[in-house]
Amino acid sequence: MDRYEIIIYWSNEDQAFIAEVPELPGCMAHGSTHEDALANIKSAIELWINTAKEFNDPIPAPKGRRLAFA
């Protein structure tokens, strides 16, 4: 699997952990635990990429985090 940035946070509104992949628009998942959200987002990433391939949509390359030092 590609190395996309995954952001996981707690949502009081949803009472669940939310996982997002900023580089893949609309790619989100949730889970009752941090681990569940991570497992679910990995599946969502795979589905997102497979769907993009099916429709010949562009797939962004993972950017990862860049560190800058002053």
For each residue, the residues with C-beta under 8 A, 3 or more apart:
1: 42 45 46
2: 45 49 61 62
3: 62 64
4: 21 23 24 45 62
5: 21 22 23 62 63 64 65
6: 19 20 21 38 41
7: 19 20 21 22
8: 17 18 19 20 34 37 38 41
9: 17 18
10: 16 17 18
11: 14 15 16 17 18 30
12: 15
13:
14: 11 18 30
15: 11 12
16: 10 11 30 31 32 37
17: 8 9 10 11 30 31 32 33 34 36 37
18: 8 9 10 11 14 28 29 30 37
19: 6 7 8 28 29 30 31 37 38 40 41 44
20: 6 7 8 27 28 41
21: 4 5 6 7 24 27 28 41 44 45 48
22: 5 7
23: 4 5 60 62 63
24: 4 21 27 45 48 49 60
25:
26: 48
27: 20 21 24 41 44 45 48
28: 18 19 20 21 41 44
29: 18 19 37 40 41 43 44
30: 11 14 16 17 18 19 37 40
31: 16 17 19 34 35 36 37 38 39 40
32: 16 17 36
33: 17 36 37
34: 8 17 31 37 38
35: 31 38 39
36: 17 31 32 33 39 40
37: 8 16 17 18 19 29 30 31 33 34 40 41
38: 6 8 19 31 34 35 41 42
39: 31 35 36 42 43
40: 19 29 30 31 36 37 43 44
41: 6 8 19 20 21 27 28 29 37 38 44 45
42: 1 38 39 45 46
43: 29 39 40 46 47
44: 19 21 27 28 29 40 41 47 48
45: 1 2 4 21 24 27 41 42 48 49
46: 1 42 43 49 50
47: 43 44 50 51
48: 21 24 26 27 44 45 51 52
49: 2 24 45 46 52 53 59
50: 46 47 53 54
51: 47 48 54 55 57
52: 48 49 55 57 58 59
53: 49 50 56 57 59
54: 50 51
55: 51 52
56: 53
57: 51 52 53
58: 52
59: 49 52 53
60: 23 24 63
61: 2
62: 2 3 4 5 23
63: 5 23 60 66
64: 3 5
65: 5
66: 63
67:
68:
69:
70:
